[in-house]
Amino acid sequence: MTRKIAEFLSRSKYIRDALDHPADLSEFRERPTPRLIAGLTLMGFSYIIGWPAVAALTMLAAYLQEPLIAVIGCPATYGFSYVVFFAGAWLARAPHYMGVVTRYALGKLFMKFLR
């Protein structure tokens, strides 16, 4: 059953291309560029300003008995952390690297099922 599903899916252009031209993971062995480091730093920073800032604003709102601090500040802070995360992902070229990993993983998976 698994083999038949794999054979059916392997007819798609993307998977056929991944099987015919296996991905090369040599990009991950290279020294990280300053752009990659900056992007990963921004992505990590977004986690720091995400939930901890929301928790701090919630505690501040409860302490000062001003619910608008939490009602307005929490979504704004969380939204800002998303913007920082996506800016970091763009800097780090995350879609490119995820494409390489996905292509490699699909190639290995389908090679195993089609043997």
MODELLER restraints for C-alpha pairs under 7 A, 6 or more apart:
rsr = mdl.restraints
at = mdl.atoms
rsr.add(forms.Gaussian(group=physical.xy_distance, feature=features.Distance(at['CA:3:A'], at['CA:113:A']), mean=5.83, stdev=0.5))
rsr.add(forms.Gaussian(group=physical.xy_distance, feature=features.Distance(at['CA:3:A'], at['CA:114:A']), mean=6.26, stdev=0.5))
rsr.add(forms.Gaussian(group=physical.xy_distance, feature=features.Distance(at['CA:6:A'], at['CA:110:A']), mean=6.56, stdev=0.5))
rsr.add(forms.Gaussian(group=physical.xy_distance, feature=features.Distance(at['CA:6:A'], at['CA:113:A']), mean=6.42, stdev=0.5))
rsr.add(forms.Gaussian(group=physical.xy_distance, feature=features.Distance(at['CA:6:A'], at['CA:114:A']), mean=6.74, stdev=0.5))
rsr.add(forms.Gaussian(group=physical.xy_distance, feature=features.Distance(at['CA:7:A'], at['CA:114:A']), mean=6.92, stdev=0.5))
rsr.add(forms.Gaussian(group=physical.xy_distance, feature=features.Distance(at['CA:10:A'], at['CA:16:A']), mean=5.66, stdev=0.5))
rsr.add(forms.Gaussian(group=physical.xy_distance, feature=features.Distance(at['CA:15:A'], at['CA:106:A']), mean=6.96, stdev=0.5))
rsr.add(forms.Gaussian(group=physical.xy_distance, feature=features.Distance(at['CA:18:A'], at['CA:103:A']), mean=5.75, stdev=0.5))
rsr.add(forms.Gaussian(group=physical.xy_distance, feature=features.Distance(at['CA:18:A'], at['CA:106:A']), mean=6.96, stdev=0.5))
rsr.add(forms.Gaussian(group=physical.xy_distance, feature=features.Distance(at['CA:18:A'], at['CA:107:A']), mean=5.26, stdev=0.5))
rsr.add(forms.Gaussian(group=physical.xy_distance, feature=features.Distance(at['CA:19:A'], at['CA:107:A']), mean=5.17, stdev=0.5))
rsr.add(forms.Gaussian(group=physical.xy_distance, feature=features.Distance(at['CA:22:A'], at['CA:104:A']), mean=6.47, stdev=0.5))
rsr.add(forms.Gaussian(group=physical.xy_distance, feature=features.Distance(at['CA:22:A'], at['CA:107:A']), mean=6.37, stdev=0.5))
rsr.add(forms.Gaussian(group=physical.xy_distance, feature=features.Distance(at['CA:23:A'], at['CA:100:A']), mean=6.32, stdev=0.5))
rsr.add(forms.Gaussian(group=physical.xy_distance, feature=features.Distance(at['CA:23:A'], at['CA:103:A']), mean=6.03, stdev=0.5))
rsr.add(forms.Gaussian(group=physical.xy_distance, feature=features.Distance(at['CA:23:A'], at['CA:104:A']), mean=4.97, stdev=0.5))
rsr.add(forms.Gaussian(group=physical.xy_distance, feature=features.Distance(at['CA:35:A'], at['CA:91:A']), mean=5.98, stdev=0.5))
rsr.add(forms.Gaussian(group=physical.xy_distance, feature=features.Distance(at['CA:35:A'], at['CA:92:A']), mean=6.17, stdev=0.5))
rsr.add(forms.Gaussian(group=physical.xy_distance, feature=features.Distance(at['CA:36:A'], at['CA:91:A']), mean=6.37, stdev=0.5))
rsr.add(forms.Gaussian(group=physical.xy_distance, feature=features.Distance(at['CA:36:A'], at['CA:92:A']), mean=4.23, stdev=0.5))
rsr.add(forms.Gaussian(group=physical.xy_distance, feature=features.Distance(at['CA:39:A'], at['CA:88:A']), mean=3.90, stdev=0.5))
rsr.add(forms.Gaussian(group=physical.xy_distance, feature=features.Distance(at['CA:39:A'], at['CA:89:A']), mean=5.89, stdev=0.5))
rsr.add(forms.Gaussian(group=physical.xy_distance, feature=features.Distance(at['CA:39:A'], at['CA:91:A']), mean=4.64, stdev=0.5))
rsr.add(forms.Gaussian(group=physical.xy_distance, feature=features.Distance(at['CA:39:A'], at['CA:92:A']), mean=4.38, stdev=0.5))
rsr.add(forms.Gaussian(group=physical.xy_distance, feature=features.Distance(at['CA:40:A'], at['CA:88:A']), mean=6.06, stdev=0.5))
rsr.add(forms.Gaussian(group=physical.xy_distance, feature=features.Distance(at['CA:40:A'], at['CA:92:A']), mean=6.19, stdev=0.5))
rsr.add(forms.Gaussian(group=physical.xy_distance, feature=features.Distance(at['CA:42:A'], at['CA:84:A']), mean=6.30, stdev=0.5))
rsr.add(forms.Gaussian(group=physical.xy_distance, feature=features.Distance(at['CA:42:A'], at['CA:85:A']), mean=6.31, stdev=0.5))
rsr.add(forms.Gaussian(group=physical.xy_distance, feature=features.Distance(at['CA:42:A'], at['CA:88:A']), mean=4.76, stdev=0.5))
rsr.add(forms.Gaussian(group=physical.xy_distance, feature=features.Distance(at['CA:43:A'], at['CA:84:A']), mean=6.78, stdev=0.5))
rsr.add(forms.Gaussian(group=physical.xy_distance, feature=features.Distance(at['CA:43:A'], at['CA:85:A']), mean=4.60, stdev=0.5))
rsr.add(forms.Gaussian(group=physical.xy_distance, feature=features.Distance(at['CA:43:A'], at['CA:88:A']), mean=4.99, stdev=0.5))
rsr.add(forms.Gaussian(group=physical.xy_distance, feature=features.Distance(at['CA:43:A'], at['CA:89:A']), mean=6.60, stdev=0.5))
rsr.add(forms.Gaussian(group=physical.xy_distance, feature=features.Distance(at['CA:46:A'], at['CA:81:A']), mean=4.74, stdev=0.5))
rsr.add(forms.Gaussian(group=physical.xy_distance, feature=features.Distance(at['CA:46:A'], at['CA:82:A']), mean=6.90, stdev=0.5))
rsr.add(forms.Gaussian(group=physical.xy_distance, feature=features.Distance(at['CA:46:A'], at['CA:84:A']), mean=5.64, stdev=0.5))
rsr.add(forms.Gaussian(group=physical.xy_distance, feature=features.Distance(at['CA:46:A'], at['CA:85:A']), mean=5.30, stdev=0.5))
rsr.add(forms.Gaussian(group=physical.xy_distance, feature=features.Distance(at['CA:49:A'], at['CA:81:A']), mean=6.02, stdev=0.5))
rsr.add(forms.Gaussian(group=physical.xy_distance, feature=features.Distance(at['CA:50:A'], at['CA:77:A']), mean=6.72, stdev=0.5))
rsr.add(forms.Gaussian(group=physical.xy_distance, feature=features.Distance(at['CA:50:A'], at['CA:78:A']), mean=5.23, stdev=0.5))
rsr.add(forms.Gaussian(group=physical.xy_distance, feature=features.Distance(at['CA:50:A'], at['CA:81:A']), mean=5.30, stdev=0.5))
rsr.add(forms.Gaussian(group=physical.xy_distance, feature=features.Distance(at['CA:53:A'], at['CA:77:A']), mean=6.93, stdev=0.5))
rsr.add(forms.Gaussian(group=physical.xy_distance, feature=features.Distance(at['CA:54:A'], at['CA:74:A']), mean=4.99, stdev=0.5))
rsr.add(forms.Gaussian(group=physical.xy_distance, feature=features.Distance(at['CA:54:A'], at['CA:77:A']), mean=6.80, stdev=0.5))
rsr.add(forms.Gaussian(group=physical.xy_distance, feature=features.Distance(at['CA:54:A'], at['CA:78:A']), mean=6.95, stdev=0.5))
rsr.add(forms.Gaussian(group=physical.xy_distance, feature=features.Distance(at['CA:57:A'], at['CA:69:A']), mean=6.66, stdev=0.5))
rsr.add(forms.Gaussian(group=physical.xy_distance, feature=features.Distance(at['CA:57:A'], at['CA:70:A']), mean=5.71, stdev=0.5))
rsr.add(forms.Gaussian(group=physical.xy_distance, feature=features.Distance(at['CA:57:A'], at['CA:73:A']), mean=6.78, stdev=0.5))
rsr.add(forms.Gaussian(group=physical.xy_distance, feature=features.Distance(at['CA:57:A'], at['CA:74:A']), mean=6.53, stdev=0.5))
rsr.add(forms.Gaussian(group=physical.xy_distance, feature=features.Distance(at['CA:58:A'], at['CA:70:A']), mean=5.17, stdev=0.5))
rsr.add(forms.Gaussian(group=physical.xy_distance, feature=features.Distance(at['CA:61:A'], at['CA:67:A']), mean=5.38, stdev=0.5))
rsr.add(forms.Gaussian(group=physical.xy_distance, feature=features.Distance(at['CA:61:A'], at['CA:69:A']), mean=5.38, stdev=0.5))
rsr.add(forms.Gaussian(group=physical.xy_distance, feature=features.Distance(at['CA:61:A'], at['CA:70:A']), mean=5.71, stdev=0.5))
